[in-house]
Structure formats: C-alpha cells, structure tokens
C-alpha cells in the first residue's frame, strides 16, 4: 500500500481533481491509490504534484508522520479557493479539447 490516498486527503483534494491534474481517468487514479506498481513517469508527476519525493509516495507512513505543512503542493497552493479549483478544472478541460 502506498501513501497517495493519505497525501490527497491531507491536502483536501478530490480524486477527480488529482486525476485531472495527472491527465488520467478517475478509475485509473483510484487503482493507483491501492497499489504500489506505478510507472516511473507517472510516479514523478505525482511526487511533483504533492510536493514530495517518489519514495514518500511508495512508503506507507502512518498519518501522523506526514506533516502537511511541509508538502509543496499544500504550501504553494494554500490560498486556492473552491472557485479557483473550478477555474483550474475548466482550463484543464479546455487544454484537452485543443490538444
């Protein structure tokens, strides 16, 4: 088991939001939360998104050992509101249409 679910929940991010940011389906992301076999390129994207090392994702830390304040994504995006998240989702959808 990896730490993806814990990281996502600690940062109050939805599965749908993370899947969009990674440009994968919700079902695919759900699968990754329950397994340790993640291809290296996607693992790197996940680590960058959450602001952690790839080893932090693959390890199964207990929830009290991960400090949310030290995570890059939470720290750099702490001012994002629900309205901002919706705007990001719209932009990502537009990007898919034009790519």
Secondary structure as the mmCIF struct_conf table of DSSP 4:
data_model
#
loop_
_struct_conf.conf_type_id
_struct_conf.id
_struct_conf.beg_label_comp_id
_struct_conf.beg_label_asym_id
_struct_conf.beg_label_seq_id
_struct_conf.end_label_comp_id
_struct_conf.end_label_asym_id
_struct_conf.end_label_seq_id
BEND BEND1 UNK A 3 UNK A 3
HELX_RH_AL_P HELX_RH_AL_P1 UNK A 4 UNK A 10
TURN_TY1_P TURN_TY1_P1 UNK A 11 UNK A 12
HELX_RH_AL_P HELX_RH_AL_P2 UNK A 15 UNK A 22
TURN_TY1_P TURN_TY1_P2 UNK A 23 UNK A 23
BEND BEND2 UNK A 24 UNK A 24
HELX_RH_AL_P HELX_RH_AL_P3 UNK A 26 UNK A 33
TURN_TY1_P TURN_TY1_P3 UNK A 34 UNK A 34
BEND BEND3 UNK A 36 UNK A 36
HELX_RH_AL_P HELX_RH_AL_P4 UNK A 40 UNK A 50
TURN_TY1_P TURN_TY1_P4 UNK A 51 UNK A 51
BEND BEND4 UNK A 52 UNK A 52
HELX_RH_AL_P HELX_RH_AL_P5 UNK A 54 UNK A 58
BEND BEND5 UNK A 59 UNK A 59
TURN_TY1_P TURN_TY1_P5 UNK A 63 UNK A 65
HELX_RH_3T_P HELX_RH_3T_P1 UNK A 68 UNK A 70
HELX_RH_AL_P HELX_RH_AL_P6 UNK A 72 UNK A 76
TURN_TY1_P TURN_TY1_P6 UNK A 77 UNK A 79
HELX_RH_AL_P HELX_RH_AL_P7 UNK A 82 UNK A 98
#
